[in-house]
Amino acid sequence: MSSFERPKTAQEAVLAEIREQLLDGRLAPGVSVRPDALGDELGVSAVPVREALRILEGEGHVHYRPHRGYVVATLDVDDLIEIYRIRELLETEAVRRAIPQLRGDTVARLREIVHEMDEVQDDVISLTAVNRRFHFTLFEAAEMPQLVRVLRILWDSSDRYRLRYLMSPENRRLVHDQHQRMMQAVSDRDVETFIDESQKHRAHAIGALAEVFAVAEVEVEQKSA
């Protein structure tokens, strides 16, 4: 098998870099993003930056504002609730299709990914990536490529929320325990337990982030008073 890997286009490379800056906070909520300035910083023209920003606008990460250009979107719990509800519907279908037909090599790969999650537990960005790999390894086993494509868009839309959630050591410990139970459910081909653990995770994430956003809103109001 060839080891050839197609190099990223300028737009793909810029998109990946902007995603990273959104995740690590270099592009914070409310910040204006000027394509020409960001292009200069990355050593590319403004064209691939605009293309990348249009994709991110479709995912809800940035908004276009007249006279201001692109602005990084704020995190909003109502948006998260909607995204998670749609995810719940689609992921439940994927899991119901995938788990009963999982092959042994896929189960082994999932177990390796869970072990890797243990190793990167305190590296939030790496943990976010490995967590995503675990779930999509399972989703792809459903052999429903269009459903998986939509799920990727939804996960892209919620990446910043997920990273904020995982910044808490308590939440990371909870995620660790949940994935151990999810992995056991996969091994047992126990669809209902896996779905139940997934629903508990989403519900806890919404509650925890709603509390974080409420505290942040109060702090902003106090500063402006």
Secondary structure, DSSP 8 states (H G I E B T S, - for coil): ---------HHHHHHHHHHHHHHHTSS-TT-EE-HHHHHHHHTS-HHHHHHHHHHHHHTTSEEEETTTEEEE----HHHHHHHHHHHHHHHHHHHHHHGGG--HHHHHHHHHHHHHHHHTTT-HHHHHHHHHHHHHHHHHTT--HHHHHHHHHHHHHTHHHHHHHHTSHHHHHHHHHHHHHHHHHHHTT-HHHHHHHHHHHHHHHHHHHHHHHHHHHHHHHHHH-
